[in-house]
Amino acid sequence: MQASDEAQATDGPLLATQRLTFTLALHAVIASLTGMLLGFDLCIAGAILTPVQRSLELCYPCGDGSDAALARCSCAEKQLAISAVSIGAAFGALVGGLVADRLGRRPALLASDVLFAGGGAAMALATQALPWLFFLGRASVGLALGLGGAASSAYLAEIAPTAWRGRFLEFNELCVCFGCLGAYGVAYGLGDARWRVSIGLTTLVAALQLLLILVALHESPHWLASRG
């Protein structure tokens, strides 16, 4: 009986740490905005590719100029516009873990937001005279994906109580799906003529997350402990 009472006294504080508090939930939501940005930027290019082709004259003119004709056309510029994000993500993944381990999860998330915001702005400002801005923006967003994806997953795993760790990471994956779905919804709602606004939302969400990180997000306790 005495052993049972001692076990309950020991387990009490441990069980208390498994509760989902408002502060913990807020940290999880802020970190998971990276997942939403990831999903949005992976899907938005496909949703606005036709108006981008017309505006920047990628594989254009082609056929009768219809959406179907432009979709069938292929050229190096169009391929680069889509694949640049993967190229950037490859480099981001290579350095993402290193940055998060050396500087911390919080600085890595801040750096990814700067890259997201700059990339979104560059794509929105691209013109026929400056089409390279679109390619540069896509690469910058890809770099942010590799960097932020690693940092946000590590951060969520480290701040989550054991009972909530799987749910935190699952929520981050759901945010990726919501971001992708949102990309198609925004592109449909705003239409082809406002494709710059659609892709520029990356900058807005990244700026919001950056502000929230500066104001409300604490560094991972695990990383702090690893640095003494």
Buried (B, 14 or more C-beta within 10 A) or exposed (E): EEEEEEEEEEEEEEEEEEEBEEEBEEBBBBBBBBBBBBBBBBBBBEBBBBBBBBBBEBBBEBEEEEEEBBBEBEEEBBEBBEBBBBBBBEBBBEBBBEBBBEBBBBBBBBBBBBBBBBBBBBBBEBEEEEBEBBBBBBBBBBBBBBBBBBBBBBBBBBBBBEEBBEBBBEBBBBBBEBBBEBBBEBBEEBEBEBBBBBBBBBBEBBBBBBEBBEEEBEBBEEBEEEEE
